[in-house]
Amino acid sequence: MIGVELRRCFSCGSLRRGRARASMRPMFRSACVAFALAIVPALFAQSSAPAGDTIVLRAAHLLDVERGALVSPGEVLVRGNRIVEAGPSVTHPSAATVINLGDATLMPGLIDAHVHLFLHPGAEDLQTVVESVPERTIFAEIAAREDLMAGFTAERDMGTEGAGSADSAVRNAINAGLIPGPRLRISGNAISILGGHEDAIHFNPAEHISSNASYANNASELVAVIRAQLKEGADFIKIYQTGADRFIDGKFTTPYQYTQAQLEAAVQETARVGTRVGVHCTGEPGALYAAQAGVASIDHAYQLSSETMRIMRERQIYAVPTFAIAEYFAAHADNPATAERERTMQTFHATEFRKQLAAGVLMAVGSDVGPFPHGTQAREFELMVQYGMSAADVLRASLINGARLLGWQNEIGQLKAGYFADIIAVPGNPLAEISTLSHVIFVMKNGVVYKK
């Protein structure tokens, strides 16, 4: 049997890669800076002016997310930043700008419930040490644009990985129309215990390298850190509940970081001010403690017990599987042995995922993008279909469940009157071929056309 120790990386919560790829960082930095200088003028011109106050979008089809069916033909009437009508035909006001997208499918903008705007490909255990927060914020702005142009009009950023509350600045700039990017729910720094996940435990302790998470070792410290993060602009709170992971002789284990009572204190504190907690949690018993405490989501969810799945189903707690990142790491591993370990873990995860589907666990779509290139995370949809969900269910997981998880239900995720005009178009039929989501040809967010 294969004996594998899977250590989560210091900077992102993904499987840790060695320092051999550190040399990629300067190359990435130069490319990003050059790219930023080239696109800045175009970005401001593109994001500052909508196509018109009233717009009619026309295409061969329109996706009805709830029914999991296409409406043919499809039209959407947009006035300002809201949808006024959607269906096979809509009113055509005399002053409307008509955008005909031909043989395409109109659908709501995609929602990714687990992203890292402050991470990029490379030696992710080092990039947060050697790059300054201002530099990483510039990269995050570029990443936000890449995700938007790929059709992701709303995202939940699951931690800046040591950049503190810098994500609130990116969110605010997007909201003010200063830079292009998705609607964001942001968490600031995630929270972890001393010596736990994200605490630079693979480095020389004498160097006193800062943790990529904020320390909280008990319930009172959790409450104090939560209050500080909310003051700095966090929309929700992310807590690391498990790590480091091990998969040895076919058995998966991961230590928990917080007890049920400690997590309950965190959940109660966030509920007091109307927000929620999402946890990085790969297995038991940490997942059970999180479910019993009433968190909003269990992200990664490699292993869930029957009791955990029962509680998640009853309390409508979402699992966010994050398959795409493991596939990327397997394809870009430093050596064949590491690649095989990644594939072994992915197979285990896919098997457990099918059990979760059979148990009725609610799913949201989250890719963990950042350690792999931003704008490519539509691959997550393909893998969820490959591992057992129908395309219609995966789309509902992203658009309906994702909107609920982000707290924007009845505002995004469907093409309905009164919803925000976050609309994309893809060639072909995503219900028949989910990979078409990787080829977005039109992007509108908040009534502004960003890609046509």
Residue, then its C-alpha position, 0 to 999 in steps of 0.5 A: m500500500i502507498g504510505v503518504e504524508l500530505r502536508r497542507c501548504f503554509s500559504c494556501g491550504s493546498l498540498r504543500r509543494g517544495r521550494a524547487r519552483a521558487s524560481m518561478r516567482p520572479m518570472f511571474r512577477s515580471a510578467c504580471v507587472a508588464f501585463a498590468l502596465a499594458i492593460v491599465p488604460a484599457l481597464f479603466a476605459q472598459s469598466s467605467a462606461p456601460a453599453g447603455d442604460t437599457i440593453v436587450l441581450r439576444a441569443a439562441h438559448l437562455l439557461d433556466v437554472e432552477r429547472g435545469a433547462l434551456v429556453s429557446p430563443g433567449e432574451v434579457l432586458v437590462r435597465g441600469n444594473r438590474i434585469v427587468e425581463a428574461g425569457p424567450s422574448v422581452t420588451h424592446p424599448s425604442a432606445a434600447t441597445v440590442i446585443n445579439l450573441g447569436d448561437a450562444t446560451l445566456m446564463p447567470g455569471l458564475i459563482d466561485a465560493h472558494v478563491h485566493l486572489f492573493l495567491h498565484p502559481g509557483a512555490e506557494d510556501l514562499q511567495t507570501v514570505v518574499e512578496s510585500v503586501p502592496e505587491r500582492t495587492i497588485f497581483a490580486e487586482i489582476a487576478a480579480r480581472e482574470d476571474l471576471m473575464a472568465g465569467f466569474t461575476a461573484e466570488r468568496d475570497m477564503g483568506t489573504e494568506g498573510a496579507g491581512s485586510a488587504d482584500s477589503a481594499v480590493r473589494n472596495a475598489i471593485n465596488a467603487g468601479l475603480i478596477p474590474g472584478p467580481r462581487l466579493r465576499i472577503s474574510g481577511n486573514a483566516i484564523s488558526i491555532l499557534g503551531g497549526h495550519e498556516d503557521a510556517i511550521h516547515f521553516n526554522p522557528a528561530e527565524h520567527i516567520s509570521s503565520n499566514a493566519s491570525y492566532a486564536n487558541n481558545a474561545s475568547e481569543l477567537v471572539a477577539v480576533i473575529r471582532a478585529q477582522l470584522k472591524e477591518g472589513a471582513d464580510f465573513i470569517k474563515i477558520y482553519q479547522t484541520g491539518a496537517d493531513r495524512f493518507i497512509d496505507g489507504k487511511f486518511t487522518t487529520p487533527y482538528q484544531y478547535t473543539q465544538a464549543q470553541l467553534e460554537a463561540a465563533v459561530q455565535e459571535t458572527a451571528r450576533v452581527g449577521t454574518r457566518v463562518g466557513v471552515h477549511c476542514t478536510g476530515e473527521p472529527g473536525a468536520l463533525y465539530a464544525a457541523q455541530a457548531g453550525v458553520a456555513s460551509i465545510d471546504h475541501a470535505y475530503q472525508l465526512s462521517s455519516e453523522t456529519m453528513r446527516i447534520m449538514r443535510e438537516r442544517q443546510i451546511y454546504a460542502v465545497p469540494t475543491f477538486a481542480i487544485a489537486e488535479y493541477f498539482a498532480a499535473h505540475a508535480d516536481n516528480p512522479a512520486t508526488a504526482e502519484r500521491e496527488r492522484t491517489m488523494q484525488t481518487f479517495h476524495a472523489t469516492e467520498f464525494r459520491k458518498q456525500l452526494a448519495a447522502g444528500v449533502l448540499m454542494a457549492v462550487g469552489s475551486d481554491v484557485g490561486p495556486f493555479p492560474h486565475g481565470t481557469q477555474a471553470r475546470e471545477f465544474e467539469l470535475m464535479v460532473q466527472y465525479g458524479m453530479s449532473a451538469a444541471d446540479v453542478l450549475r445549481a450548486s454554483l449559482i443557486n447554492g453559491a448565491r445563498l452561501l455568499g448571502w446574495q440569494n434573490e439578487i444573483g445566480q438566476l436570470k430573473a426580474g429584479y436580480f442584478a444584471d450579472i450575465i454571461a454567454v457561452p457557446g453551445n449548451p452547458l447542460a450537454e457539455i459543461s466544458t463550454l463554461s471554459h469558453v465564455i464569450f460575453v461578460m456583463k456584471n452589474g449592467v456593465v459589459y466587460k467582454k463581448 
